[in-house]
Amino acid sequence: MRILVAEDEVEIAKALKVMLERNRYSVDTVHNGIDALDYITTIAYDAIVLDIMMPGMDGFEVLAQARAKGVTTPVLFLTAKGQLEDRVAGLNAGADDYLPKPFATSELIARVKALTRRSDTYTPVIISFGDIRLDCNAYELSCGGEVVRLNNKEYQMMELFMRHPHQLFSTEHLMERIWDLDSEAEIDVVWTYIGFLRRKLKQLGAGVEIRTVRGAGFSLEKSLC
């Protein structure tokens, strides 16, 4: 499942990303309100963790504009503001939950899980395409009776492809989605992980493939033969 964390303090955002990824979520991070609104209105998330005090546009305005555009994704406001009037303002803006800082890790994870259970985009923990199945709890890709385990980045990439089969993803888009803007990784890491996944699909004898469209990107397709 994919979560957006919009938090202007980079170190906090990184910590939240690590925390959520350890609980088997795929996580995108942004650090200002303008980027947050752009991500929210162009990508289907299962839940959003949204800070209130952000540059460019505050969380209240981000959420109000997203709701006005028809976005129904559950939102958790995470902020240093804990006064009653701020909680009321957040809920009136369309938030589903509100958690003031500082917070216990276990409480944040529990609240995110609760949000994803009521998400309109909630999907089962097993995703299928063609003859392959991805177990989102175990990080396992299977075909027939064969199973391979994926590491975290392999899983995030395969989950993205399997949630959006036939969709073309550029190298730059995959870099941004999987490694995010704060990553020090070079862009050729995308090609490396595409290679890893192709070998695992071949190992499984899968009837699907990650196809290259020269100069454009990659897409998950059923094999031609």
Buried (B, 14 or more C-beta within 10 A) or exposed (E): BBBBBBBBBEEBBBBBBEBBBEBBBBBBBBBBBEBBBEBBEEEEBBBBBBBBBBEBBBBBBBBBBBBEEEBEBBBBBBBEBEEEEBBEBBEEBBBBBBBBEEEEEEEBBEBBEBBBEEBEBEEEEEBEBBBBBBBBEBBBBBBEEEEBEBEEBBBBBBBBBBBBBEEEBBBEBBBBBBBBEEEEEEEEBBBEBBEBBBEBBEEBEBBBBBBEEEEEBBBBBBEEE
